[in-house]
C-alpha cells in the first residue's frame, strides 16, 4: 500500500472513523482544547470472510456533557455542524442538509492556509433512517463541491479506500449528558484506519468544546 499523502490525511480526519472499538470510561479535560474529553480503551471487532482482507466495523462511543437535544442538533443543523466539523486547524465554511429519510447532506471543511493554500474538502451522503433523538443511519463518501462522488484515489487515498461508507449515529440520554455511538461498517484493516483515528478524536474534541461553550 502506498503512503497516504498530506491531503489524504486531512480528508481522513473529517470522516467519522476509528481503528478500534473505543469505550468511554471517564471524562477528564482535554489539555489542548479545554473541552471535556474521555479516557478510552481500544479493542478490535474484526472479521475475515471468503479469503478477503480483514474487515472491521468501526465504533466510537463518546459521552458529551450536553443533553441529547443539543448533541442531535450539532449533527443535523447546518449552522451547528459548521462550528465543529473537521480536525484541529480546519474550518467549515458551508454545510447543506436535507434532513429526512432519502435526503442528502454535503459537508465542507477548509484546510489552514499553510496547507495547500486552504483547500476545501467535501463529504456527502444520504440519510437512510432517522429515529428522532435516537438514531441516524446514512451513507457517506468523498465528493466534489456539488455533492457528486469523487474517486478517493484521486485525492491520494489507497486503492482499498471505500467509495461509500455505511454509517450510523446512536444517541442515548444519560441523565443530563449524551452518549453518542458512531459506527462505520466494513472497513478494510490497514493504514487508513490509523490515519483516521487522530482526526476523529480532534473532531470530537471540537464538538465537545462547542457544546461546553454554547450552553
C-alpha positions as CSV (number, residue, x, y, z in Angstrom):
1,X,0.0,0.0,0.0
2,X,1.4,3.4,-0.9
3,X,1.9,6.0,1.8
4,X,-1.0,8.4,2.4
5,X,-0.1,12.0,1.4
6,X,-0.9,15.1,3.5
7,X,-4.2,15.8,1.6
8,X,-5.4,12.2,2.2
9,X,-4.6,12.6,5.9
10,X,-6.7,15.7,6.2
11,X,-9.6,14.2,4.4
12,X,-9.5,11.1,6.6
13,X,-9.6,13.3,9.7
14,X,-13.0,14.6,8.6
15,X,-14.5,11.1,8.2
16,X,-16.1,9.7,11.3
17,X,-13.9,6.6,11.7
18,X,-11.6,4.9,14.1
19,X,-9.4,1.8,14.1
20,X,-10.9,0.2,17.2
21,X,-13.9,-0.1,19.4
22,X,-13.5,2.8,21.8
23,X,-15.3,2.6,25.1
24,X,-15.8,5.7,27.3
25,X,-14.8,5.1,30.9
26,X,-14.3,8.6,32.2
27,X,-14.3,12.3,31.3
28,X,-11.2,14.3,32.1
29,X,-10.4,17.7,30.4
30,X,-8.6,17.8,27.1
31,X,-5.4,19.7,27.7
32,X,-5.3,21.3,24.2
33,X,-9.0,22.4,23.9
34,X,-10.1,22.7,27.5
35,X,-13.1,20.6,26.5
36,X,-14.4,17.5,28.2
37,X,-12.6,14.5,26.9
38,X,-12.6,10.8,27.6
39,X,-10.3,8.0,28.6
40,X,-10.6,5.2,26.1
41,X,-9.8,1.6,25.8
42,X,-9.2,0.0,22.4
43,X,-10.4,-3.4,21.3
44,X,-11.0,-4.8,17.8
45,X,-14.1,-6.1,16.3
46,X,-12.8,-7.6,13.1
47,X,-13.6,-10.5,10.8
48,X,-12.3,-12.1,7.7
49,X,-14.7,-13.6,5.1
50,X,-14.0,-15.7,1.9
51,X,-10.3,-15.2,2.0
52,X,-10.7,-11.5,1.5
53,X,-8.8,-8.8,3.5
54,X,-9.7,-8.4,7.1
55,X,-12.7,-6.2,7.7
56,X,-13.7,-4.2,10.8
57,X,-16.7,-2.3,11.9
58,X,-15.5,1.0,13.4
59,X,-17.2,2.0,16.6
60,X,-16.7,5.1,18.8
61,X,-18.6,5.7,22.0
62,X,-18.3,9.2,23.5
63,X,-20.0,10.8,26.4
64,X,-20.8,14.5,25.9
65,X,-21.6,16.9,28.7
66,X,-24.8,18.2,27.0
67,X,-28.4,17.0,26.7
68,X,-29.3,14.8,23.7
69,X,-31.3,17.6,22.1
70,X,-28.2,19.7,21.7
71,X,-26.0,16.9,20.5
72,X,-28.7,15.9,18.0
73,X,-28.8,19.5,16.6
74,X,-25.0,19.5,16.4
75,X,-25.3,16.8,13.7
76,X,-28.4,17.9,12.0
77,X,-28.5,21.7,11.8
78,X,-26.1,23.2,9.3
79,X,-25.1,26.2,11.4
80,X,-24.3,23.9,14.3
81,X,-22.2,21.5,12.1
82,X,-20.2,24.3,10.8
83,X,-19.0,25.2,14.3
84,X,-17.0,22.0,14.7
85,X,-16.7,19.9,11.5
86,X,-13.1,19.0,10.6
87,X,-9.9,18.3,12.6
88,X,-7.9,20.9,14.5
89,X,-7.0,23.9,12.4
90,X,-9.7,23.3,9.8
91,X,-12.9,25.3,9.5
92,X,-16.3,24.5,7.9
93,X,-17.4,27.3,5.5
94,X,-20.5,25.6,4.3
95,X,-22.9,22.8,5.1
96,X,-26.1,21.7,3.3
97,X,-28.5,19.3,5.0
98,X,-31.9,17.9,3.7
99,X,-32.7,16.1,7.0
100,X,-35.2,13.5,6.1
101,X,-35.0,9.8,5.1
102,X,-33.8,9.9,1.5
103,X,-32.4,13.4,1.9
104,X,-28.8,14.4,1.2
105,X,-26.1,16.2,3.0
106,X,-22.9,18.0,1.9
107,X,-20.3,19.0,4.5
108,X,-17.3,21.1,3.6
109,X,-14.1,21.6,5.6
110,X,-11.4,24.1,4.7
111,X,-7.7,23.4,5.4
112,X,-5.5,26.1,7.0
113,X,-3.9,28.5,4.5
114,X,-0.5,26.9,5.1
115,X,-1.9,23.6,4.0
116,X,-2.2,23.6,0.2
117,X,-3.4,27.2,0.3
118,X,-6.6,26.4,2.3
119,X,-8.0,23.7,0.1
120,X,-11.7,22.7,0.6
121,X,-12.7,19.0,1.0
122,X,-16.2,17.7,0.8
123,X,-18.1,14.8,2.3
124,X,-21.6,13.9,1.0
125,X,-24.2,11.2,1.7
126,X,-27.8,10.1,2.0
127,X,-29.9,9.7,5.2
128,X,-31.3,6.2,5.2
129,X,-33.1,6.0,8.6
130,X,-34.0,8.6,11.2
131,X,-35.4,8.0,14.6
132,X,-35.7,11.4,16.3
133,X,-33.2,11.9,19.2
134,X,-32.1,8.2,18.9
135,X,-30.7,7.1,15.6
136,X,-29.4,8.4,12.3
137,X,-28.3,5.9,9.6
138,X,-26.7,7.2,6.5
139,X,-24.0,6.7,3.8
140,X,-21.0,9.0,3.4
141,X,-18.2,9.4,0.9
142,X,-15.8,11.9,-0.6
143,X,-17.4,14.3,-3.1
144,X,-16.9,17.5,-5.1
145,X,-18.5,20.8,-4.2
146,X,-21.8,19.8,-5.8
147,X,-22.0,16.5,-3.9
148,X,-21.0,14.3,-6.8
149,X,-18.9,11.3,-5.7
150,X,-15.1,11.6,-6.1
151,X,-12.8,8.6,-6.6
152,X,-10.8,8.5,-3.4
153,X,-7.6,7.6,-5.3
154,X,-7.6,11.0,-7.0
155,X,-7.0,12.5,-3.5
156,X,-4.1,10.2,-2.8
157,X,-6.1,7.6,-0.9
158,X,-5.2,3.9,-1.1
159,X,-6.9,1.8,-3.7
160,X,-8.9,0.0,-1.0
161,X,-10.4,3.2,0.5
162,X,-14.2,2.8,0.3
163,X,-16.1,5.0,-2.1
164,X,-19.1,4.8,0.1
165,X,-19.3,4.1,3.9
166,X,-22.4,2.8,5.6
167,X,-22.6,4.7,8.9
168,X,-24.8,5.2,12.0
169,X,-25.1,7.6,14.9
170,X,-26.9,6.3,18.0
171,X,-27.9,8.8,20.8
172,X,-28.6,7.8,24.3
173,X,-29.7,10.1,27.1
174,X,-27.6,9.6,30.3
175,X,-29.0,12.0,32.8
176,X,-28.3,15.5,31.5
177,X,-25.5,14.1,29.3
178,X,-25.5,12.2,26.0
179,X,-23.8,9.0,25.0
180,X,-23.0,9.0,21.3
181,X,-22.1,5.8,19.4
182,X,-20.7,6.4,15.9
183,X,-20.4,3.3,13.7
184,X,-19.0,2.8,10.3
185,X,-19.3,-0.6,8.7
186,X,-16.9,-2.9,6.8
187,X,-13.7,-1.1,6.7
188,X,-10.6,-2.9,5.4
189,X,-8.0,-3.0,8.1
190,X,-4.9,-1.0,7.0
191,X,-3.1,2.3,7.2
192,X,-6.1,4.4,6.6
193,X,-7.6,3.3,10.0
194,X,-4.5,4.6,11.8
195,X,-4.7,7.9,10.0
196,X,-8.3,8.4,10.7
197,X,-8.2,7.9,14.5
198,X,-6.3,11.1,15.4
199,X,-8.5,13.2,13.1
200,X,-11.7,11.7,14.6
201,X,-10.5,12.5,18.1
202,X,-9.8,16.1,17.1
203,X,-13.3,16.4,15.5
204,X,-15.0,15.1,18.7
205,X,-12.9,17.3,20.9
206,X,-14.0,20.3,18.8
207,X,-17.6,19.2,19.2
208,X,-17.2,18.8,22.9
209,X,-15.7,22.3,23.1
210,X,-18.6,23.8,21.2
211,X,-21.2,22.1,23.4
212,X,-19.4,23.2,26.5
213,X,-19.2,26.9,25.3
214,X,-22.7,27.3,23.9
215,X,-24.8,26.1,26.8
